Amino acid sequence: SRVYETQSNHKQNSQVVRKRTCCTKTQEGNKGWTMNPNAKDANTNLQTHSLPKGEKTLLNGPHGGRCEPSTLRTSDANSEKLRVVLSLVLVTLLSLFTRFYKILEPPHICWDETHFGKMGSYYINRTFFFDVHPPLGKMLIGLAGYLTGYDGSFPFIKPGDKYEHHTYWGMRGFCALLGSCLPPCAFLTVLELSGSLPAALLAAFILVFDTGCITISQYILLDPILMFFIMGAVLSMVKFNSQREGPFGARWWFWLMLTGVSLGGALGVKFVGLFVILLVGLNTVRDLWRLLGDLTLSLAVLGKHFLARVLCLILLPVSLYILIFAIHFVILNKSGPGDGFFSSAFQSRLVGNNLHNASMPEYLAYGSTITVKNVRIAGGYLHSHWHLYPEGVGAQQQQITAYLHKDFNNLWLVRRQDSREEDPSQPVQLVKHKDIIRLEHKETTRNLHSHLHEAPLTKKHLQVTGYGINGTGDPNDFWQIEVCGGKPGDLVKVLRSKVRFIHLSTGCVLYSSGKTLPKWGWEQVEVTCSPYLKESPNSQWNIEDHVNAKLPNISLSVLKPSFLEILLESHIVMIRGNSGLKPKDNEANSKPWHWPINYQGLRFSGVNETEYRVYLLGNPVIWWLNLFSIALYVVMVTIAGISIQRGVRLGERAQECCRVLVEGGGQMLLGWMLHYLPFFTMSRILYYHHYFPAMLFNSMLTGITWDTLLQIWDFLPRPAVARGLYQGGLAVLILTFLYSFYLFHPLSYGMRGPLAHEPSSPMASLKWMESWEF
């Protein structure tokens, strides 16, 4: 898209300067632009020439290098490079300062540090845990803590707990460092897309002075790590696109491979990384389609292009992603709080788990003490406790639930259909396929029971309760145990047999619905009796723990799964865990439409006037300008499209502005849409911070849009006036960012004293929306 013009009268000069246009100003009134009559020859001649490395000019606005009609000399190009380097250094220093300022304040747990700091500790201690996100972000946090002297001993129990003597600065500093990379990456991305230094500075300053980006980068969170890889992928993609003139060269391969590495990193932190993968995928399809239309390329060359992209953008990220999980499984080899979310076979590989290198009786017998685990991933253990179902929820009998953690309330005794106890002097009797049994809860001595009352959450299913005392009950306590795929006389194998429990009186089957009970059910999983007898993981169970002193034990080491099996199981658990995230009592569920308008932020620290308060809220001036810029961009592109469609003659300068607006701005708008619109389809709980990846693209779009808009002054007859208006507009925007940051910086760096709704508060005049809670 860029046009280069060689100087034929300087054949001895090896320095060739990149030129954006081949246009000259008309003599009449200094108005309008006409094509240089020599432009066609220059363009034709250009196709057989290649530029020396690094020879390009930058767009500096009206009459300052952007679409400048005269050819820039080498000294001008060098001065442009110097301005770029100095601008990048300035952006980087400002970014580092705003992110690292007061990095140790407050010296206590803030918001989700209680989760991700704790998970970093788990990696240091090699303790297995479960989380709904892939492991890369937590591993990097743990590594940062380990390298800076943190020993993994801090418990991270709840927000507000003091760190005291524990070393936490390394984990916060690592997140702040990656957050500091976002403005420089935005600067380089916009510079590459538009060629405009002012546009790049606008985009960078938006991120530098946004209080939301600062706050979310200063704490032990996954968001700055995720956004770092997203921006890395976008920058690498844009840089790769600029290497079209040198395919298969060193730089071409470097940027293509770095794109793949960044994609693997983004997906390895959160599944939201799929959105940037889709963005790069669409760009790749477009690029390959362009190459397919180039008739000068042979099929062999097209094949090389295709295979290179498959290698770097599919195989490389997938390999890195799998490697992340391989490292995750190797490090976390000790039993921990995440065991219960996974199958019995998965748990057998964890040191310290009761199934690791364990031995137990092979076949189920009457009189045994057992735990019963649902086969469905994250289905939970059959569980009961002393609490009753509340009034209005079926019969007010003892609750039966599925619980995802190891607990003594998961223990059950296998009893015969009659109420007589096992005779210790008699030989043990094994349980067989189709036997009628009772399951007695060991702690409360109540029997597993069902009746014709409706289940709490799942309609048309029956309620399951604990009934009776000391093993005595009624006929509704009888269950027929059925080995899936079994035949009469088959024994029930511990861990390996999938069994179902058919209620003898009603004919329904014991079922884990996967639905989370309300507060009265301790947010455990609902257990019902389903009238639908078709086999499914929800109705299938296996015997996990098995204790019977009368039976010989066998080793369970043969049950250890392969790497691919645990990789697949981990993803099923994560996906189900993600979709099962629901708002807790009194917890506000943020709506996606709230985010761009900055409707409501998040409390990171403190709730009253005596506490150190930090509030996650984007700089309102910047966020509202970003939102307005999306509408402005659509209007500008529409006007340009209508003008072209109606045959309006555009000069070279206007054509170049349209190209930057459509191509560069279009990629940023697409990135914003891909990282924002999918949240409208999600049923899980959503939070304000989910918008920040989309906000990155919105900010870069704002820089491109306003830089293009301000260039309308360039068509004024007097260049000096045009330059003054252009530079004045840029200065007003940057000073607005700076002043709004000055006003709202206490949101990021801490507030004390009266809350904003009190007139005596210094923040009272800044509470522009009632929904803001700082």
Secondary structure, DSSP 8 states (H G I E B T S, - for coil): ---B---TT-TT-----B-S--EEE-SSTT-SEEE-TTHHHHHHHHTT----TT----B-STTTTTT-SS---HHHHHHHHHHHHHHHHHHHHHHHHHHHTTTT-SSB--TTHHHHHHHHHHHHHTB----SS-SHHHHHHHHHHHHTT--S-----STT-B-TTS--HHHHHHHHHHHHTHHHHHHHHHHHHH-BHHHHHHHHHHHHT-HHHHHHHSSS-SHHHHHHHHHHHHHHHHHHHTTTTSTTSHHHHHHHHHHHHHHHHHHHH-TTHHHHHHHHHHHHHHHHHHHHT-TTS-HHHHHHHHHHHHIIIIIHHHHHHHHHHHHHHHH--B--TTGGGS-HHHHTTSBTSTTTT-EEESB-BTT-EEEEEESSTT--EEEEEEEE--TTSSSS-EEEEEESS--GGGEEEEEESSS----TTS---B-BTT-EEEEEETTT--EEEEEEEE-SSSTTSEEEEEE-BTTB--GGG-EEEEETT--TT-B-BTTT--EEEEETTT--EEEEEEEE--GGGTT-EEEEEES--S--GGG-EEEEEEE-TTS-EEE-GGG---HHHHHHHHHHHHHHHHHT----TT-----GGGTTTT---EEEE--STTS-BEEE---HHHHHHHHHHHHHHHHHHHHHHHHHHTT----HHHHHHHHIIIIIHHHHHHHHHHHHGGGGG--S---GGGGHHHHHHHHHHHHHHHHHHHGGGGGSS-HHHHHHHHHHHHHHHHHHHHHHHHHHTHHHH-B-SS-TTSTTSTTGGG--STT---
